[in-house]
Amino acid sequence: MTIATNDGQAGGALQRSGSSSGLADVVETVLDKGVVIDAQISVAVVGIQLLEINARVVVASVETYLRFAQAVDRLDITPRNQKGLPDLVQGATGAVTAGKAASGLGKTVGAIGGAVRDAVGELGTDRERERPRRRRRSEEQHDE
Amino acid sequence: MSEERGLFIYGIVPSDVEPTPDASGVGDPPGEVTVVRHGRVAALVSEVPLQGALGRPADLTAYQELLDGTATVAPVLPVRFGTVVTGPDAVVDLLDAHGDRFAAVLDELEGQVQYVVHGRYDESALVQRVLDDNPSAADLADQVRGQPEEATRGQRIRLGEIISQAVELRRESENRELLDTLGPLTVAGVARPPSNELDAVNVAFLVDADREDEFVDAVEDFAEQRRGLVLMRLLGPLAPYDFVNAHQLAG
């Protein structure tokens, strides 16, 4: 990993990821999105088994309340400014990905951002980014 | 054992798009991504066995990476994950029937990508903020602090509820502020449902490529103003997942 450019506090406050940085992000980004082509529109649509993927639905509950109350308890134990491990990790990564690496394309930034995982799970996002290229009409067209 | 196969459709693109040879799709082993063209539009597809199930993390990632990668070079209309048709003929039928509509949407999306701005509260900073702002919460905090959970359950639930409601109110206003701030710099913006109790903001934006730098700068400013309180992330560039619902074919 290339943690180099900035140290914690000096870094930007914004963490960048080219694509998503964990399964939770992927699920949230792609699930139930996109154009729907159902069987009524095209009889050629084939039903295929989809593994059950649960997006998290946030519903406040007594458990949530008790957890927040525990956070109040932790306020006493935890000296100010001291953060839990996930926060530290996220903070550090934020520093790395911050700043003007910005407007670039996702690839490098994404690889770095990939160090941060959401709690739900992780998966390798280090694969080369598959990127169809666009054939300009003016270019010679070659058949595949 | 005869293997029935179908074509998984990733998205609709202008017909001058072609996948790079290393593009790999869903399935195990990953299918080879190809293009079915018809007129001005085309579909990115790959073969999948019909017996297998799809939706492993790797499948979702492959789907997203292909679409996001495409979005950086050409407009792309994501097709809902899991859409499989019988074969190339079916894809052509689809493109034939809806090509004009697809082409119009792709023209609109030309030069645009999606970004997601996601922020999550630092829990202790947030709780501290709520206690500072709300005397009755601070009072309850004094009652439960250091006391066993069983003995203070009622107070804890009330306290947690106050905090939870405070988060919801703050989230609403943070989302609104983000939309107001970035609205002038973007084509469109839409708040997404929270993915965590501690979500502070979660908004998808459609951004013109030539305003990306400006947009990113503005998000950085927004993040800077919340340093220490909200952990801000910017995901993208992505395919316009959150901006195609209006173009659903249904109906």
Interface residues (C-beta under 8 A of the other chain):
Chain A: G12 A13 L14 Q15 R16 S17 G18 S19 S20 S21 L23 A24 D25 V26 V27 E28 T29 V30 L31 D32 K33 G34 V35 V36 I37 D38 Q40 I41 S42 A44 V45 V46 G47 I48 Q49 L50 L51 E52 I53 A55 R56 V57 V58 A60 V62 T64 Y65 L66 R67 F68 A69 Q70 A71 V72 D73 R74 L75 D76 T78 K83 D87 Q90 G91 G94 A98 A102 S103 L105 G106 G113 G121 L123 T125 R127 E128 R129 E130 R131 P132 R133 R134 R135 R136 R137 E144
Chain B: G6 I9 G11 I12 V13 P14 D16 V17 E18 P19 T20 D22 A23 S24 V33 T34 V35 L44 V48 L50 G52 A53 L54 G55 R56 P57 A58 L60 T61 A62 Y63 Q64 E65 L66 L67 D68 G69 T70 T72 V73 A74 L77 P78 V79 R80 F81 G82 T83 V84 V85 T86 G87 D89 A90 D93 L94 A97 V116 D122 E123 S124 V127 Q128 L131 A141 V144 R145 G146 E149 R153 Q155 R156 I157 R158 L159 G160 E161 I163 S164 E168 R192 P193 P194 S195 N196 E197 D199 E212 D213 V216 D217 V219 E220 A223 E224 R226 R227 L231 M232 R233 L234 L235 G236 P237 L238 Y241 D242 V244 N245 H247 Q248 L249 A250
